[in-house]
Amino acid sequence: MMAGMPLLLMVAVLLQAPAPDDSRPASTNVLNAQYPRIHADGRVTFRLPAPNAQKVQLQPGGADNGLGKGPIDMTRDDKGVWTVTIPPAVPGFHYYWFLVDGVQVNDPGSETFFGWARQTSGVDVPDKDGAFYEARDVPHGEVRVRWYLSKTTGAWRRAYVYTPPDYDRNMKTRYPVLYLQHGAGENETGWTKQGRANLILDNSIAAGSAKPMIVVMETGYATRAGASPGGQAPPNAFEDVVVNDLIPMIDATYRTLPDRENRAMAGLSMGGGQTLQITSAHLDKFAWIGSFSAPMRNFDPKTSMNGVLNDAAAFNKRVRLFWIGAGSGEVAFHEAVKQLHTSLDGLGIKHVLFVSEGTAHEWQTWRRSLHDFAPRLFK
C-alpha cells in the first residue's frame, strides 16, 4: 500500500492509471525511430509531426492489404503531431504512406522499399509462425550484386544473386539455380529486402528441407536496344533477356549445374505471369515452375502457356514440378488459382496447389509461398 494513502483513494488512483505500454518500434524503422510501433496484440500506431497540415491520413498500399481499408484519418494533438492506432494487422510486410493535405509523403520513421514504382514506406508486423524468415543462428549464404551488359537491351543490368552457405568453401561443388522474379512496381531488390528470400533459403537449407541452390533475382522490365524509352516494347523483351543474356551470364560466372533438370523459375504476381510464359516457351531450359499469385483473369488452359497443357502426358514427363498458389485474402487471385487447379485436374496435369491462409496480395503470401516451394526443388 502507498504510504499514508487511504485504501479507497489508492484504488481510485490505480483505476485511472494508464495501461502499461506493450508496444515496441517496428523492425522496419530507421535507426532510433520510435514510430511506427507494434503492440503485442498486433495493433500498429503511426505518428507524423506535421504542425501546418490541415488533414493527415494513413494510406495502406492497395486494396488487398493487411493494414485495413484506407485512407485512414489521423488525429492531431496540440503540438501538431498526428497519430492513429489501427486494429490488429495481418502479420507480415505492408507498404504504406501518409497523405498530408492530399500529398503522398513517406514516413520519415520508416525504411523505404521499392514498391508501387517508387521508394515507399513499409512496416513488418511480427508473425508467431514467422521463424522461417527470421535471421537465426545457422550458416548464412551471401547476396551478391552482379552487373552485366545485355545484348537484348544494349544496356547494363543488375542481378541479385544468392549463393548458399558453403559456396565459397566447397569450390568444386556445382549448384542448381532458381530464377526468382518480383511483382509489378517492384525490382530485383524486393525478394531479399521485403521477401527475405535469403533468410528463407538459409533456414530451409540448415533444416535439411531444401537443397543448397543459387537464386537469381533480376528486374522484370526490358526495352530493346534502339527502342524509344517508355515506348511499347515487344512482350518478349524480358523473355529474351532471361534466355539469351541472364542464363548464359549466370552459367558462365557461377558454379551452376547448367541443364534443365537443375534450373527452376518462379515469380510473384507479374513475375508469376512472366514465369508461366517463359518456362512454357522454353521447356528445354526449365523443369521446375512456380507461380505465386499470378494474374490469371484470362487464363485458358488450352491456349495459355504456349499451349503446352494440351498434352498432359508430355507436360508431366518434362516438368518435374508445377506449383501454383495464392493467399486466401487476395480474393480474385485466389479464385483464379482455384479455377486453374480444377482445370489442371481435369486435364490430368500434375501440380501442387498452395493457399496462404489469411494473407492478401502482399509479401507474407509470397514468403510463405517460397518457404513451401523451395524445399520441393531439385529432388
VENTA-V24064 format. One record per residue. N is the residue number from 1. D_CENTER is the distance of its C-alpha to the mean C-alpha in whole Angstrom. Layout:
BEGIN
N:D_CENTER  N:D_CENTER
END
This chain:
BEGIN
1:53  2:53  3:57  4:59  5:57  6:58  7:56  8:55  9:54  10:52  11:50  12:50  13:48  14:46  15:45  16:44  17:42  18:38  19:36  20:34  21:31  22:28  23:26  24:24  25:22  26:18  27:17  28:15  29:18  30:20  31:23  32:26  33:24  34:25  35:23  36:21  37:22  38:21  39:24  40:24  41:24  42:20  43:22  44:21  45:23  46:23  47:26  48:27  49:30  50:31  51:35  52:36  53:34  54:35  55:32  56:28  57:25  58:22  59:19  60:16  61:14  62:15  63:17  64:14  65:13  66:14  67:16  68:19  69:20  70:21  71:23  72:24  73:28  74:28  75:32  76:34  77:36  78:39  79:38  80:35  81:32  82:30  83:28  84:26  85:25  86:23  87:23  88:21  89:17  90:15  91:13  92:10  93:8  94:10  95:11  96:15  97:18  98:22  99:24  100:28  101:30  102:28  103:27  104:23  105:23  106:20  107:21  108:23  109:22  110:18  111:16  112:14  113:11  114:11  115:10  116:13  117:14  118:16  119:15  120:14  121:15  122:12  123:13  124:12  125:14  126:15  127:15  128:18  129:17  130:14  131:16  132:14  133:12  134:14  135:17  136:20  137:23  138:22  139:23  140:20  141:19  142:18  143:16  144:19  145:19  146:21  147:22  148:24  149:26  150:26  151:29  152:27  153:26  154:29  155:26  156:25  157:21  158:19  159:16  160:15  161:16  162:16  163:19  164:20  165:22  166:25  167:25  168:27  169:30  170:30  171:31  172:32  173:29  174:27  175:24  176:22  177:19  178:15  179:14  180:10  181:9  182:7  183:8  184:11  185:12  186:9  187:11  188:11  189:10  190:6  191:5  192:8  193:9  194:6  195:4  196:8  197:8  198:12  199:13  200:12  201:14  202:17  203:17  204:17  205:20  206:22  207:22  208:23  209:21  210:19  211:21  212:21  213:19  214:18  215:14  216:14  217:12  218:14  219:14  220:14  221:17  222:21  223:24  224:27  225:30  226:32  227:30  228:30  229:27  230:26  231:28  232:27  233:26  234:26  235:23  236:24  237:23  238:20  239:21  240:24  241:22  242:20  243:23  244:26  245:25  246:21  247:22  248:26  249:25  250:23  251:25  252:28  253:26  254:25  255:26  256:25  257:26  258:27  259:27  260:25  261:26  262:23  263:21  264:18  265:15  266:12  267:9  268:7  269:10  270:12  271:11  272:12  273:15  274:15  275:15  276:18  277:20  278:20  279:20  280:23  281:25  282:25  283:26  284:28  285:25  286:22  287:23  288:20  289:17  290:14  291:13  292:10  293:11  294:13  295:15  296:18  297:21  298:24  299:23  300:26  301:26  302:30  303:29  304:25  305:23  306:27  307:29  308:28  309:28  310:31  311:32  312:31  313:33  314:32  315:28  316:28  317:31  318:28  319:25  320:24  321:21  322:20  323:17  324:15  325:13  326:12  327:12  328:16  329:15  330:14  331:18  332:18  333:15  334:17  335:20  336:20  337:18  338:21  339:23  340:22  341:23  342:26  343:27  344:26  345:28  346:31  347:31  348:31  349:27  350:26  351:22  352:20  353:19  354:16  355:15  356:13  357:16  358:16  359:12  360:11  361:9  362:7  363:4  364:7  365:8  366:5  367:6  368:9  369:9  370:9  371:12  372:14  373:14  374:14  375:18  376:19  377:19  378:22  379:25
END
